[in-house]
Amino acid sequence: MTTPSTAFNNTILQRVYGEFSEMPGLHLTCQQAQRLWRLDEQTCSDVLEFLVKTKFLHRGRHGRYARLTEGPSARAQLAV
């Protein structure tokens, strides 16, 4: 099982996960996500990449992160 790095905590992870869960059409670059959630670049990148590794998000064209429509949910992984 993948675990989040120490660069971010479960509260931040839940917030990002929740936003993508509530807005399935959400597509954000890392810079846009940084501004939205007021995160530093490294923390934002770590959170987004963790959610990619858990197959909740994917990084698409132009570096935009979006929710996967198929595959396992990250919900179980967030109990870390």
Beta strands, then each sheet from edge to edge (+ up, - down):
strand 1: 27-28
strand 2: 57-59
strand 3: 65-67
sheet 1: 1+ 3- 2+
end
